[in-house]
Amino acid sequence: MPAADLSAQLRTTDPAVGLRAVGALRRLAEQVEAQQVAVAREQGWSWEQIGDALGVARQSVHAKYGK
């Protein structure tokens, strides 16, 4: 979904459309987060550094991506 379409859907007064857009945003955020965590690890970042950057505990990042 193009960003302009998503932006318009987020401003809608139709809850069904808006909530689907929120779901799409969550999925996109998860994909971007996973990609950036992988890049950070490839560059030698610690789980603590990644957690700090994301504003979460290192344990939660490691539990989610440390496989």
Order of alpha helices (4+ residues) and beta strands (2+ residues): alpha-alpha-alpha-alpha
